[in-house]
Amino acid sequence: MQDILLVEGNLQDARTALQSFKVHGLVNGIHLASEGPEALDFLLSREALATRSEAQPSLILLSLVLPIIGGLEVLRIIKADPRTRHIPVVVLISSASDLDIQTAMKFQADAVIEKPATFHKLLLAAKRLGVSLSHEKHRLSAGDRLAR
């Protein structure tokens, strides 16, 4: 089972996402980074890679609003590096404005969802991207239907 990296600078949005994932039984490991450098260190530093059982997460949830290094710059670095460019990145945006969506896609986001990130939004994005998630006692694959 591969992990998910949640990169969210807003503590309340991070809590909301993590609570939704927990309530709905998501059992993939979630790593939380609250700023751009922390996310890049998690993904790219030799020390971080050496201490993890999985080389890289199967999915990155990335807010555009981050301290120190913004989300678009983090996305640009992820997609430019051969070690991480294959990881699907779902950009978390505050509004569903066409400009925000177009900007994220221009920077090679694989999908975009509106904040707050919830289990159902995550599941729909994962299905579109062909990423499997683990849910309580069974594995949810890209082809499974969403039960509401």
N, CA, C and O of each residue as an XYZ file, in Angstrom:
592
protein
N       0.854     -1.176      0.000
C       0.000      0.000      0.000
C       0.897      1.235      0.000
O       1.747      1.394      0.876
N       0.705      2.089     -0.968
C       1.521      3.291     -1.060
C       0.879      4.455     -0.317
O      -0.333      4.502     -0.107
N       1.736      5.387      0.071
C       1.306      6.528      0.855
C       0.895      7.697     -0.023
O       1.098      7.698     -1.237
N       0.310      8.692      0.631
C      -0.121      9.928     -0.001
C       0.600     11.065      0.710
O       0.729     11.052      1.935
N       1.068     12.043     -0.049
C       1.659     13.242      0.529
C       0.640     14.364      0.417
O       0.226     14.724     -0.684
N       0.236     14.916      1.553
C      -0.663     16.071      1.611
C       0.189     17.288      1.927
O       0.815     17.356      2.985
N       0.215     18.252      1.012
C       0.987     19.472      1.200
C      -0.019     20.606      1.358
O      -0.609     21.072      0.383
N      -0.202     21.040      2.596
C      -1.249     22.019      2.918
C      -0.726     22.997      3.962
O      -0.362     22.596      5.068
N      -0.690     24.263      3.614
C      -0.203     25.295      4.519
C      -1.246     25.794      5.503
O      -0.899     26.425      6.501
N      -2.518     25.523      5.240
C      -3.596     25.967      6.118
C      -3.926     24.815      7.071
O      -4.423     23.770      6.651
N      -3.643     25.020      8.352
C      -3.818     23.960      9.345
C      -5.263     23.462      9.401
O      -5.494     22.259      9.527
N      -6.227     24.362      9.310
C      -7.633     23.945      9.367
C      -8.008     23.095      8.149
O      -8.709     22.092      8.288
N      -7.549     23.486      6.961
C      -7.826     22.685      5.761
C      -7.166     21.308      5.871
O      -7.746     20.308      5.446
N      -5.961     21.252      6.437
C      -5.280     19.960      6.622
C      -6.072     19.087      7.589
O      -6.271     17.899      7.332
N      -6.523     19.665      8.694
C      -7.312     18.901      9.671
C      -8.606     18.381      9.056
O      -8.989     17.232      9.277
N      -9.278     19.234      8.282
C     -10.532     18.833      7.635
C     -10.298     17.648      6.705
O     -11.059     16.681      6.717
N      -9.243     17.730      5.902
C      -8.924     16.644      4.969
C      -8.604     15.354      5.718
O      -9.150     14.298      5.398
N      -7.730     15.435      6.703
C      -7.336     14.245      7.439
C      -8.509     13.617      8.176
O      -8.615     12.392      8.239
N      -9.385     14.434      8.729
C     -10.569     13.920      9.418
C     -11.499     13.206      8.440
O     -12.016     12.132      8.747
N     -11.712     13.794      7.268
C     -12.563     13.167      6.258
C     -11.981     11.835      5.806
O     -12.717     10.860      5.647
N     -10.672     11.783      5.597
C     -10.029     10.545      5.168
C     -10.195      9.464      6.243
O     -10.476      8.306      5.933
N     -10.019      9.857      7.502
C     -10.125      8.911      8.615
C     -11.551      8.405      8.784
O     -11.768      7.201      8.920
N     -12.529      9.314      8.777
C     -13.937      8.945      8.980
C     -14.399      7.962      7.917
O     -15.199      7.069      8.198
N     -13.897      8.124      6.698
C     -14.329      7.253      5.597
C     -13.439      6.029      5.419
O     -13.595      5.287      4.449
N     -12.510      5.810      6.341
C     -11.766      4.563      6.359
C     -10.569      4.470      5.443
O     -10.116      3.364      5.148
N     -10.037      5.589      4.981
C      -8.835      5.540      4.159
C      -7.672      5.050      5.022
O      -7.401      5.611      6.083
N      -6.996      4.015      4.566
C      -5.908      3.460      5.365
C      -4.530      3.676      4.737
O      -3.526      3.264      5.316
N      -4.463      4.303      3.582
C      -3.162      4.682      3.036
C      -2.478      5.594      4.047
O      -3.138      6.400      4.703
N      -1.180      5.471      4.174
C      -0.447      6.391      5.028
C      -0.502      7.789      4.451
O      -0.381      7.971      3.240
N      -0.682      8.772      5.306
C      -0.716     10.169      4.872
C       0.465     10.892      5.515
O       0.609     10.897      6.738
N       1.291     11.490      4.695
C       2.379     12.329      5.188
C       1.951     13.768      4.975
O       1.496     14.122      3.887
N       2.088     14.598      5.987
C       1.667     15.993      5.917
C       2.889     16.896      5.883
O       3.777     16.789      6.729
N       2.927     17.781      4.904
C       3.941     18.836      4.830
C       3.185     20.156      4.845
O       2.207     20.320      4.116
N       3.630     21.096      5.667
C       2.902     22.351      5.813
C       3.517     23.507      5.038
O       2.986     24.618      5.055
N       4.631     23.257      4.360
C       5.259     24.303      3.558
C       6.020     23.664      2.397
O       6.342     22.476      2.425
N       6.299     24.477      1.377
C       6.956     23.979      0.180
C       8.279     23.278      0.417
O       8.467     22.168     -0.082
N       9.224     23.886      1.170
C      10.509     23.208      1.392
C      10.375     21.860      2.095
O      11.126     20.929      1.803
N       9.430     21.754      3.011
C       9.209     20.483      3.708
C       8.755     19.402      2.725
O       9.211     18.261      2.801
N       7.861     19.759      1.805
C       7.391     18.803      0.803
C       8.522     18.377     -0.123
O       8.673     17.193     -0.426
N       9.313     19.342     -0.568
C      10.415     19.018     -1.472
C      11.485     18.186     -0.774
O      12.082     17.301     -1.387
N      11.728     18.461      0.490
C      12.671     17.655      1.258
C      12.171     16.216      1.369
O      12.943     15.272      1.202
N      10.878     16.052      1.652
C      10.282     14.723      1.761
C      10.447     13.948      0.452
O      10.749     12.755      0.467
N      10.250     14.621     -0.662
C      10.279     13.957     -1.964
C      11.681     13.764     -2.533
O      11.930     12.793     -3.248
N      12.591     14.671     -2.226
C      13.844     14.698     -2.968
C      15.113     14.494     -2.154
O      16.157     14.208     -2.741
N      15.075     14.625     -0.835
C      16.327     14.500     -0.083
C      16.709     13.028      0.083
O      15.849     12.170      0.285
N      17.974     12.761     -0.004
C      18.472     11.392      0.147
C      18.147     10.830      1.519
O      17.790      9.659      1.652
N      18.273     11.665      2.533
C      18.015     11.207      3.896
C      16.556     10.775      4.058
O      16.273      9.730      4.644
N      15.643     11.578      3.540
C      14.220     11.242      3.649
C      13.911      9.961      2.884
O      13.169      9.109      3.373
N      14.473      9.822      1.697
C      14.222      8.627      0.895
C      14.792      7.380      1.553
O      14.211      6.300      1.448
N      15.925      7.522      2.230
C      16.583      6.371      2.862
C      15.807      5.850      4.065
O      15.939      4.678      4.418
N      15.005      6.692      4.697
C      14.310      6.278      5.922
C      12.903      5.764      5.671
O      12.242      5.324      6.611
N      12.427      5.804      4.437
C      11.070      5.358      4.144
C      11.073      3.975      3.525
O      12.009      3.597      2.821
N      10.001      3.214      3.799
C       9.887      1.895      3.169
C       9.466      2.030      1.705
O       9.928      1.264      0.860
N       8.617      2.973      1.402
C       8.218      3.251      0.028
C       9.090      4.379     -0.506
O       9.305      5.378      0.179
N       9.586      4.222     -1.714
C      10.464      5.242     -2.269
C       9.750      6.578     -2.425
O      10.301      7.618     -2.064
N       8.549      6.565     -2.949
C       7.793      7.794     -3.179
C       6.311      7.521     -2.921
O       5.865      6.376     -2.988
N       5.554      8.575     -2.626
C       4.113      8.389     -2.462
C       3.459      8.076     -3.810
O       4.024      8.361     -4.866
N       2.276      7.492     -3.758
C       1.556      7.180     -4.996
C       0.768      8.374     -5.505
O       0.323      8.384     -6.652
N       0.593      9.386     -4.652
C      -0.224     10.552     -4.996
C       0.205     11.725     -4.135
O       0.548     11.560     -2.964
N       0.181     12.926     -4.731
C       0.463     14.156     -3.990
C      -0.765     15.051     -4.074
O      -1.270     15.329     -5.161
N      -1.238     15.499     -2.917
C      -2.288     16.512     -2.827
C      -1.580     17.806     -2.471
O      -0.966     17.895     -1.408
N      -1.651     18.811     -3.334
C      -0.816     20.001     -3.217
C      -1.643     21.281     -3.239
O      -2.282     21.605     -4.240
N      -1.622     21.999     -2.130
C      -2.259     23.314     -2.077
C      -1.384     24.314     -2.827
O      -0.158     24.197     -2.831
N      -2.016     25.292     -3.456
C      -1.250     26.331     -4.134
C      -0.747     27.376     -3.153
O       0.260     28.036     -3.408
N      -1.437     27.528     -2.041
C      -1.071     28.547     -1.055
C      -0.218     27.894      0.027
O      -0.720     27.195      0.907
N       1.096     28.147     -0.066
C       2.055     27.572      0.878
C       3.050     28.643      1.310
O       3.381     29.542      0.536
N       3.523     28.543      2.550
C       4.566     29.479      2.968
C       5.922     29.110      2.362
O       6.161     27.954      2.014
N       6.779     30.074      2.243
C       8.174     29.999      1.808
C       8.297     29.734      0.302
O       8.772     30.598     -0.434
N       7.888     28.586     -0.151
C       7.863     28.282     -1.592
C       6.415     27.944     -1.937
O       5.842     27.017     -1.366
N       5.826     28.683     -2.859
C       4.423     28.491     -3.222
C       4.170     27.182     -3.946
O       5.093     26.538     -4.446
N       2.902     26.805     -3.993
C       2.497     25.541     -4.588
C       2.846     25.398     -6.061
O       3.219     24.311     -6.501
N       2.733     26.475     -6.829
C       3.062     26.373     -8.256
C       4.552     26.090     -8.455
O       4.927     25.325     -9.344
N       5.396     26.701     -7.633
C       6.833     26.436     -7.736
C       7.142     25.006     -7.301
O       7.974     24.340     -7.917
N       6.486     24.531     -6.255
C       6.656     23.146     -5.821
C       6.230     22.201     -6.950
O       6.925     21.228     -7.244
N       5.103     22.487     -7.569
C       4.618     21.665     -8.679
C       5.621     21.670     -9.831
O       5.904     20.625    -10.416
N       6.154     22.843    -10.153
C       7.130     22.940    -11.240
C       8.363     22.073    -10.943
O       8.868     21.384    -11.829
N       8.836     22.109     -9.708
C      10.006     21.325     -9.318
C       9.693     19.830     -9.363
O      10.503     19.042     -9.853
N       8.534     19.442     -8.860
C       8.136     18.026     -8.886
C       8.093     17.501    -10.315
O       8.607     16.419    -10.597
N       7.485     18.262    -11.210
C       7.320     17.794    -12.587
C       8.606     17.891    -13.402
O       8.713     17.264    -14.456
N       9.586     18.668    -12.931
C      10.860     18.790    -13.645
C      11.864     17.720    -13.221
O      12.829     17.461    -13.940
N      11.650     17.105    -12.075
C      12.622     16.144    -11.554
C      12.258     14.724    -11.997
O      11.118     14.304    -11.804
N      13.196     13.975    -12.586
C      12.889     12.616    -13.052
C      12.489     11.657    -11.930
O      11.839     10.645    -12.191
N      12.867     11.958    -10.688
C      12.502     11.092     -9.556
C      11.044     11.256     -9.145
O      10.484     10.378     -8.489
N      10.422     12.374     -9.526
C       9.064     12.652     -9.055
C       8.063     12.983    -10.153
O       6.864     13.045     -9.882
N       8.511     13.194    -11.365
C       7.583     13.661    -12.411
C       6.457     12.673    -12.697
O       5.401     13.071    -13.190
N       6.663     11.401    -12.396
C       5.648     10.369    -12.651
C       4.546     10.342    -11.584
O       3.502      9.727    -11.800
N       4.762     10.993    -10.449
C       3.775     10.946     -9.364
C       2.604     11.864     -9.710
O       2.812     13.049     -9.970
N       1.381     11.341     -9.717
C       0.234     12.207     -9.986
C       0.098     13.273     -8.894
O       0.201     12.983     -7.702
N      -0.136     14.516     -9.336
C      -0.309     15.637     -8.420
C      -1.709     16.200     -8.588
O      -2.096     16.633     -9.674
N      -2.462     16.186     -7.494
C      -3.795     16.792     -7.465
C      -3.645     18.128     -6.753
O      -3.299     18.178     -5.573
N      -3.907     19.204     -7.478
C      -3.780     20.536     -6.907
C      -5.074     20.895     -6.189
O      -6.173     20.696     -6.707
N      -4.914     21.429     -4.980
C      -6.039     21.865     -4.160
C      -6.180     23.372     -4.316
O      -5.255     24.123     -4.006
N      -7.336     23.810     -4.796
C      -7.555     25.239     -5.017
C      -8.680     25.746     -4.131
O      -9.576     24.993     -3.748
N      -8.620     27.037     -3.811
C      -9.628     27.643     -2.928
C     -10.922     27.956     -3.652
O     -11.989     27.976     -3.038
N     -10.840     28.200     -4.942
C     -12.049     28.476     -5.710
C     -11.965     27.727     -7.023
O     -10.878     27.429     -7.518
N     -13.110     27.430     -7.571
C     -13.156     26.689     -8.835
C     -13.102     27.644    -10.022
O     -13.726     27.389    -11.052
N     -12.363     28.740     -9.886
C     -12.284     29.696    -10.990
C     -11.505     29.075    -12.144
O     -10.559     28.314    -11.939
N     -11.918     29.413    -13.342
C     -11.250     28.889    -14.529
C      -9.774     29.261    -14.550
O      -8.942     28.472    -14.999
N      -9.443     30.455    -14.069
C      -8.053     30.891    -14.076
C      -7.194     30.010    -13.172
O      -6.089     29.624    -13.556
N      -7.692     29.687    -11.970
C      -6.940     28.806    -11.065
C      -6.738     27.432    -11.684
O      -5.646     26.869    -11.608
N      -7.768     26.900    -12.285
C      -7.687     25.575    -12.910
C      -6.713     25.596    -14.088
O      -5.868     24.710    -14.216
N      -6.835     26.612    -14.948
C      -5.941     26.721    -16.105
C      -4.489     26.885    -15.684
O      -3.594     26.308    -16.302
N      -4.248     27.669    -14.635
C      -2.882     27.869    -14.151
C      -2.301     26.557    -13.631
O      -1.160     26.212    -13.940
N      -3.080     25.836    -12.849
C      -2.608     24.550    -12.315
C      -2.299     23.576    -13.447
O      -1.282     22.884    -13.414
N      -3.164     23.522    -14.437
C      -2.950     22.599    -15.554
C      -1.743     23.026    -16.400
O      -1.025     22.177    -16.928
N      -1.524     24.321    -16.526
C      -0.364     24.831    -17.262
C       0.933     24.363    -16.608
O       1.925     24.119    -17.295
N       0.925     24.240    -15.289
C       2.092     23.780    -14.551
C       2.113     22.253    -14.417
O       2.857     21.717    -13.596
N       1.319     21.564    -15.202
C       1.291     20.102    -15.310
C       0.640     19.382    -14.136
O       1.017     18.255    -13.815
N      -0.329     20.020    -13.497
C      -1.123     19.301    -12.495
C      -1.857     18.177    -13.210
O      -2.255     18.328    -14.365
N      -2.035     17.059    -12.531
C      -2.733     15.929    -13.134
C      -4.239     16.025    -12.914
O      -5.023     15.477    -13.690
N      -4.635     16.720    -11.858
C      -6.053     16.951    -11.562
C      -6.136     18.130    -10.604
O      -5.147     18.524     -9.988
N      -7.328     18.678    -10.495
C      -7.581     19.818     -9.613
C      -8.863     19.534     -8.846
O      -9.863     19.114     -9.427
N      -8.826     19.766     -7.525
C     -10.056     19.697     -6.736
C     -10.137     20.933     -5.858
O      -9.126     21.512     -5.460
N     -11.362     21.315     -5.573
C     -11.599     22.488     -4.734
C     -11.491     22.107     -3.262
O     -11.937     21.040     -2.842
N     -10.884     23.014     -2.487
C     -10.781     22.820     -1.038
C     -12.149     22.938     -0.407
O     -13.009     23.637     -0.943
N     -12.375     22.290      0.695
C     -11.439     21.415      1.385
C     -11.385     20.050      0.709
O     -12.362     19.579      0.128
N     -10.210     19.430      0.805
C     -10.068     18.069      0.279
C     -10.877     17.145      1.183
O     -10.768     17.203      2.408
N     -11.683     16.298      0.565
C     -12.474     15.318      1.311
C     -12.206     13.939      0.725
O     -11.630     13.812     -0.356
N     -12.625     12.920      1.441
C     -12.444     11.550      0.962
C     -13.090     11.359     -0.405
O     -12.490     10.761     -1.298
N     -14.305     11.863     -0.572
C     -15.018     11.652     -1.838
C     -14.325     12.376     -2.999
O     -14.225     11.830     -4.098
N     -13.853     13.582     -2.762
C     -13.120     14.300     -3.812
C     -11.817     13.579     -4.138
O     -11.438     13.468     -5.304
N     -11.133     13.091     -3.105
C      -9.901     12.342     -3.303
C     -10.161     11.075     -4.101
O      -9.416     10.759     -5.028
N     -11.203     10.355     -3.748
C     -11.529      9.106     -4.435
C     -11.850      9.354     -5.906
O     -11.391      8.610     -6.773
N     -12.626     10.384     -6.194
C     -12.956     10.687     -7.591
C     -11.703     11.066     -8.384
O     -11.532     10.627     -9.522
N     -10.832     11.876     -7.789
C      -9.594     12.259     -8.477
C      -8.705     11.037     -8.687
O      -8.135     10.864     -9.764
N      -8.583     10.188     -7.667
C      -7.760      8.986     -7.783
C      -8.290      8.072     -8.886
O      -7.511      7.507     -9.654
N      -9.609      7.928     -8.965
C     -10.194      7.091    -10.018
C      -9.863      7.640    -11.399
O      -9.520      6.876    -12.302
N      -9.963      8.965    -11.577
C      -9.638      9.575    -12.875
C      -8.177      9.351    -13.248
O      -7.837      9.229    -14.425
N      -7.315      9.298    -12.229
C      -5.880      9.160    -12.474
C      -5.401      7.713    -12.476
O      -4.239      7.445    -12.783
N      -6.288      6.780    -12.137
C      -5.901      5.375    -12.098
C      -5.059      5.011    -10.890
O      -4.279      4.060    -10.937
N      -5.211      5.765     -9.804
C      -4.467      5.510     -8.571
C      -5.354      4.714     -7.624
O      -6.504      5.084     -7.386
N      -4.822      3.627     -7.085
C      -5.580      2.798     -6.145
C      -5.398      3.312     -4.722
O      -4.309      3.722     -4.320
N      -6.486      3.278     -3.982
C      -6.473      3.655     -2.569
C      -6.885      2.453     -1.739
O      -7.604      1.577     -2.220
N      -6.433      2.407     -0.497
C      -6.842      1.331      0.404
C      -7.875      1.895      1.368
O      -7.696      2.966      1.947
N      -8.957      1.148      1.522
C     -10.100      1.616      2.296
C     -10.518      0.521      3.258
O     -10.953     -0.551      2.838
N     -10.388      0.788      4.535
C     -10.739     -0.157      5.600
C     -10.272     -1.567      5.274
O      -9.065     -1.812      5.284
N     -11.161     -2.499      4.988
C     -10.779     -3.896      4.816
C     -10.552     -4.308      3.370
O     -10.198     -5.457      3.104
N     -10.750     -3.395      2.438
C     -10.536     -3.784      1.050
C      -9.858     -2.663      0.289
O      -9.815     -1.515      0.732
N      -9.339     -3.023     -0.847
C      -8.617     -2.066     -1.677
C      -9.580     -1.483     -2.699
O     -10.305     -2.217     -3.371
N      -9.583     -0.165     -2.811
C     -10.388      0.504     -3.834
C      -9.487      0.743     -5.040
O      -8.443      1.386     -4.929
N      -9.890      0.230     -6.168
C      -9.081      0.428     -7.361
C      -9.738      1.478     -8.245
O     -10.854      1.921     -7.978
N      -9.041      1.865     -9.285
C      -9.509      2.929    -10.156
C     -10.875      2.614    -10.776
O     -11.614      3.537    -11.117
N     -11.223      1.347    -10.927
C     -12.490      0.993    -11.557
C     -13.668      0.826    -10.617
O     -14.801      0.671    -11.072
N     -13.424      0.854     -9.315
C     -14.518      0.654     -8.355
C     -15.479      1.838     -8.354
O     -15.090      2.980     -8.602
N     -16.737      1.537     -8.070
C     -17.757      2.583     -8.001
C     -17.748      3.198     -6.620
O     -17.457      2.525     -5.631
N     -18.063      4.458     -6.554
C     -18.118      5.175     -5.293
C     -19.438      4.927     -4.612
O     -20.492      5.234     -5.170
N     -19.401      4.373     -3.409
C     -20.628      4.145     -2.635
C     -20.881      5.367     -1.758
O     -19.990      5.808     -1.033
N     -22.068      5.902     -1.822
C     -22.396      7.090     -1.027
C     -23.401      6.741      0.032
O     -23.808      7.607      0.806
